[in-house]
Amino acid sequence: MTGGFFDERVAAGYDDACGDMNDPAVLGPTIDFLADLAGDGRALEFAVGTGRVALPLSERGVEVCGIELSPAMAAQLASKPGAERVPVTIGDMTTTRVDGDFRLVYLVYNTITNLLTQDEQVACFRNAAAHLDRGGRFVIEVMVPALRKLLPGETSVVFDLSPGHVGIDEYDVANQRLVSHHYWITDGRASTFDSPHRYAWPAEYDLMARLAGLSLSERWSNWQRDPFTSDSTSHVSVWRKSA
């Protein structure tokens, strides 16, 4: 994926589009989870975006760095209080290196799916492993493909139908691809955003981790550590680099 999908127009409205994802009551468990894994070590966020997670994690005393492909998203982060504590390197999370080692590398909010090929996703895992101390953790938060909701012959699933926003995922099952279509109406004006994704099942991510020298440490349905089950719509997975 190129940074052009997250241009100035999208970056300017990104925080508002995240809605209650920015609510401290929602974000709090994410920060607790990541801070616990980071301990007194450094953390690196792949696709740091506008700093929704990195800034409050930094406020908890964790030394956080970020990699971000979109200069427009990074500029939004840089404009916020506390941004001086979160240095951002502009680059691709599959290849870009940041100096030093990290106790934690993390990737949230389905962003692994923005890498549109299996090779790119494998490279992302390898890059994460290359940044980690021995015994360090790589964490991703990502959806479980909603294929159970597809009726025979159908290709689309409505994932959000709320005042002011409609979200529809259009699946290409044969190629493990989907396009998320977003439609907003604000003050009587309509706007749209389409983003392509490559989805994978947890077992495929586990194999990517093994190729990178990582092993599964824990998997949950969410940041509150609810058990992962066949009915889970997302997972938070943690892989550990061998000590």
C-alpha positions as CSV (number, residue, x, y, z in Angstrom):
1,M,0.0,0.0,0.0
2,T,1.3,3.5,-0.8
3,G,1.0,6.4,1.5
4,G,-1.3,8.1,-1.0
5,F,-4.3,6.3,0.5
6,F,-3.8,8.3,3.6
7,D,-3.3,11.7,2.1
8,E,-3.9,15.2,3.6
9,R,-7.7,14.9,3.2
10,V,-7.9,11.5,5.0
11,A,-5.3,12.5,7.6
12,A,-7.1,15.7,8.6
13,G,-10.3,13.7,9.4
14,Y,-8.8,10.5,10.6
15,D,-9.2,11.0,14.3
16,D,-12.8,12.0,13.9
17,A,-13.4,9.0,11.7
18,C,-12.0,6.7,14.5
19,G,-14.9,7.8,16.7
20,D,-15.0,6.1,20.1
21,M,-11.7,4.4,19.3
22,N,-10.2,7.6,20.8
23,D,-12.3,7.4,24.0
24,P,-10.1,6.8,27.0
25,A,-12.5,4.1,28.2
26,V,-11.9,2.2,24.9
27,L,-8.2,3.1,24.5
28,G,-7.3,2.4,28.1
29,P,-7.2,-1.4,27.9
30,T,-5.0,-1.1,24.8
31,I,-2.5,1.1,26.6
32,D,-2.6,-1.2,29.7
33,F,-1.8,-4.3,27.6
34,L,1.0,-2.7,25.7
35,A,2.6,-1.0,28.7
36,D,2.6,-4.3,30.6
37,L,4.5,-6.0,27.7
38,A,6.9,-3.1,27.2
39,G,7.8,-2.9,30.9
40,D,10.9,-0.7,31.2
41,G,11.9,-1.4,27.6
42,R,11.4,0.6,24.4
43,A,8.4,0.2,22.1
44,L,8.1,0.6,18.3
45,E,4.8,1.1,16.6
46,F,4.5,0.1,12.9
47,A,2.1,2.5,11.1
48,V,2.0,4.9,14.0
49,G,-0.5,7.1,12.1
50,T,-1.7,10.2,14.1
51,G,-0.5,8.8,17.4
52,R,-3.8,7.5,18.8
53,V,-1.9,4.8,20.7
54,A,1.7,6.0,20.7
55,L,1.0,9.3,22.5
56,P,-0.9,7.9,25.5
57,L,1.6,5.0,25.7
58,S,4.4,7.5,25.9
59,E,2.5,9.4,28.6
60,R,2.6,6.1,30.6
61,G,6.4,6.4,30.7
62,V,7.2,4.0,27.8
63,E,9.8,5.2,25.3
64,V,8.0,4.9,22.0
65,C,9.2,5.3,18.4
66,G,7.1,5.1,15.3
67,I,7.4,4.2,11.6
68,E,4.8,5.8,9.3
69,L,4.4,5.6,5.5
70,S,2.2,8.7,5.1
71,P,3.8,12.1,5.8
72,A,0.4,13.6,6.1
73,M,-0.5,11.2,9.0
74,A,2.8,11.9,10.7
75,A,2.2,15.6,10.4
76,Q,-1.0,15.2,12.3
77,L,0.9,13.4,15.1
78,A,3.6,16.1,15.1
79,S,1.0,18.8,15.8
80,K,-0.2,17.2,19.1
81,P,1.0,17.8,22.6
82,G,3.7,15.3,23.6
83,A,4.7,14.5,20.0
84,E,8.3,15.5,20.8
85,R,8.5,12.3,22.9
86,V,7.6,10.0,19.9
87,P,10.1,10.3,17.1
88,V,8.7,9.1,13.8
89,T,10.6,7.6,10.8
90,I,8.9,8.0,7.5
91,G,9.0,4.7,5.6
92,D,7.5,1.3,4.9
93,M,7.0,-1.0,7.9
94,T,8.2,-4.0,5.8
95,T,11.8,-2.7,5.4
96,T,12.4,0.5,7.3
97,R,14.8,0.2,10.3
98,V,14.9,2.3,13.4
99,D,18.1,2.4,15.5
100,G,18.4,0.3,18.6
101,D,16.5,-2.7,19.9
102,F,13.0,-2.8,21.3
103,R,11.2,-4.8,24.0
104,L,7.9,-4.5,22.1
105,V,6.9,-3.9,18.4
106,Y,3.2,-3.5,17.8
107,L,0.7,-3.0,15.0
108,V,-2.9,-2.1,15.7
109,Y,-6.4,-1.5,14.2
110,N,-6.1,-4.0,11.3
111,T,-3.1,-2.2,9.8
112,I,-1.3,-5.5,8.9
113,T,-4.1,-5.9,6.3
114,N,-2.9,-2.8,4.5
115,L,-0.1,-4.9,3.2
116,L,-1.7,-6.3,0.1
117,T,0.5,-9.4,-0.6
118,Q,1.5,-12.4,1.5
119,D,5.2,-11.5,0.8
120,E,4.8,-8.0,2.2
121,Q,3.1,-9.4,5.4
122,V,5.9,-11.9,5.9
123,A,8.4,-9.1,5.4
124,C,6.6,-7.1,8.1
125,F,7.0,-10.0,10.6
126,R,10.6,-10.3,9.7
127,N,11.2,-6.6,10.2
128,A,9.4,-6.7,13.6
129,A,11.7,-9.6,14.6
130,A,14.8,-7.7,13.5
131,H,13.9,-4.8,15.8
132,L,13.2,-7.0,18.9
133,D,15.5,-7.8,21.8
134,R,15.7,-11.5,22.6
135,G,12.5,-12.4,24.5
136,G,10.8,-9.3,23.0
137,R,7.2,-9.4,21.7
138,F,5.4,-8.5,18.5
139,V,1.7,-7.7,18.9
140,I,-1.0,-7.3,16.2
141,E,-4.6,-6.4,16.6
142,V,-6.6,-7.5,13.5
143,M,-10.0,-8.6,12.4
144,V,-11.1,-12.1,11.8
145,P,-12.5,-12.3,8.2
146,A,-16.3,-12.1,8.4
147,L,-16.8,-14.8,5.8
148,R,-19.4,-16.6,8.0
149,K,-21.7,-13.6,7.3
150,L,-21.6,-14.0,3.5
151,L,-24.7,-15.6,2.1
152,P,-24.1,-17.9,-1.0
153,G,-23.4,-15.7,-4.0
154,E,-22.9,-12.6,-1.9
155,T,-19.7,-10.6,-1.7
156,S,-20.4,-7.8,0.8
157,V,-20.9,-7.4,4.5
158,V,-22.1,-4.3,6.3
159,F,-19.8,-3.8,9.2
160,D,-21.2,-0.5,10.4
161,L,-24.5,1.2,10.1
162,S,-24.7,4.2,12.3
163,P,-25.8,7.8,12.2
164,G,-23.5,9.6,9.8
165,H,-21.6,6.5,8.6
166,V,-22.1,3.3,6.6
167,G,-19.2,0.8,6.3
168,I,-19.3,-2.1,3.8
169,D,-16.6,-4.7,3.3
170,E,-16.5,-6.2,-0.3
171,Y,-14.8,-9.6,-0.3
172,D,-12.7,-11.3,-3.0
173,V,-12.6,-14.7,-1.3
174,A,-10.5,-16.4,-3.9
175,N,-7.6,-13.9,-3.4
176,Q,-8.0,-13.2,0.3
177,R,-8.7,-9.5,-0.5
178,L,-11.4,-7.1,0.4
179,V,-12.2,-3.4,-0.1
180,S,-13.6,-1.4,2.8
181,H,-16.1,1.2,1.5
182,H,-16.8,4.1,3.9
183,Y,-19.6,6.6,3.4
184,W,-20.0,9.6,5.8
185,I,-22.6,12.3,5.9
186,T,-21.6,15.3,8.0
187,D,-23.6,18.6,8.1
188,G,-25.5,17.5,5.0
189,R,-22.3,16.8,3.0
190,A,-21.2,13.3,1.8
191,S,-17.7,12.0,1.7
192,T,-16.3,8.6,0.8
193,F,-13.1,6.5,1.3
194,D,-12.2,3.1,-0.1
195,S,-9.3,1.1,1.3
196,P,-8.0,-2.3,0.0
197,H,-6.9,-5.0,2.4
198,R,-5.4,-8.5,2.4
199,Y,-6.9,-10.6,5.2
200,A,-5.5,-13.8,6.7
201,W,-6.5,-16.3,9.3
202,P,-4.7,-16.5,12.7
203,A,-3.0,-19.7,11.6
204,E,-1.4,-18.0,8.6
205,Y,-0.1,-15.2,10.9
206,D,1.4,-17.9,13.1
207,L,3.2,-19.3,10.2
208,M,4.5,-15.9,9.2
209,A,5.8,-15.5,12.8
210,R,7.6,-18.9,12.6
211,L,9.3,-17.8,9.4
212,A,10.5,-14.7,11.3
213,G,11.8,-16.7,14.3
214,L,8.9,-15.9,16.6
215,S,6.5,-18.2,18.5
216,L,3.0,-17.6,19.7
217,S,2.8,-16.5,23.3
218,E,-0.8,-15.5,23.7
219,R,-4.0,-14.8,21.7
220,W,-7.1,-13.0,22.9
221,S,-10.3,-11.7,21.4
222,N,-9.5,-8.1,22.5
223,W,-7.3,-6.0,24.7
224,Q,-9.3,-6.9,27.8
225,R,-7.9,-10.5,27.3
226,D,-11.3,-12.1,26.7
227,P,-10.8,-15.7,25.4
228,F,-10.4,-16.1,21.6
229,T,-13.1,-18.4,20.3
230,S,-14.8,-19.4,17.0
231,D,-17.2,-16.4,17.5
232,S,-14.4,-13.8,17.9
233,T,-14.5,-11.0,15.4
234,S,-11.0,-9.9,16.0
235,H,-7.8,-11.1,17.8
236,V,-4.9,-9.6,19.7
237,S,-2.0,-11.9,19.1
238,V,1.4,-11.9,20.8
239,W,4.5,-13.6,19.4
240,R,7.8,-13.9,21.3
241,K,11.3,-13.8,20.0
242,S,13.4,-16.7,21.3
243,A,15.5,-15.9,24.4
